[in-house]
Amino acid sequence: MITIALSKGRIFTETLPFLAAAGVVPLEDPETSRKLLIGTNHPDIRIVVVRASDVPTYVQYGAADMGVAGKDSLYEHGGAGLYVPLDLNIAKCRMCVACPRDFDYHAKVRRGARLRIATKFMKYSRNYFAKIGVHVDLIKLYGSMELAPIAGLSDAIVDLVSSGATLRANNLVEVEQIDTISSRLIVGQAAMKLKTSELLPIIDTFEKTVKYDD
């Protein structure tokens, strides 16, 4: 049995063409099904639906053999116990610092002010602000990041941004780009040793299916 860990939303949707190229079709849509273990047209391949940040952990500890995870999730996880053979170039976005339009972020930074930053990406944030020499207090949140500066909880946020529509709707603007993000195919090191013959054809097919920007 091969178990593939995926998260709902863009990653699941944008992974479907890769699965189709490998002849794998999920039997249910995780957006409409309550099942967290989804069968496929192959009796020996199944999909486990987990939170995006949990995909690397499921693969590391063998609950899944392979999966698709964003660069952000891999960075926060640290990559222990994983092979990362492919950047699938899907679910692309950027990791950014954003704040209210009327907050002069750059002036505060120049003056050496200590900023309060709300984020769920603690490692990304800690390392980035340490690198640029900005003193921050990090506030861990799990959702609705845009609310934090509006409610006065933080001066700014670190979060993933795609179109920027949610920021604009909440009167926030991007002030720094920390990284560009896309999703990777990940494989457990133990699974790669024990199921090489089953996994390599899938990896090879995924590699041939990747579409790169011109």
Helices and strands as residue ranges (DSSP letters): E 2-6, H 10-21, E 37-39, E 45-49, G 52-54, H 55-60, E 66-70, H 71-77, E 82-100, H 105-110, E 115-119, H 122-132, E 136-140, H 147-150, E 156-161, H 165-169, E 172-188, H 189-194, H 196-209
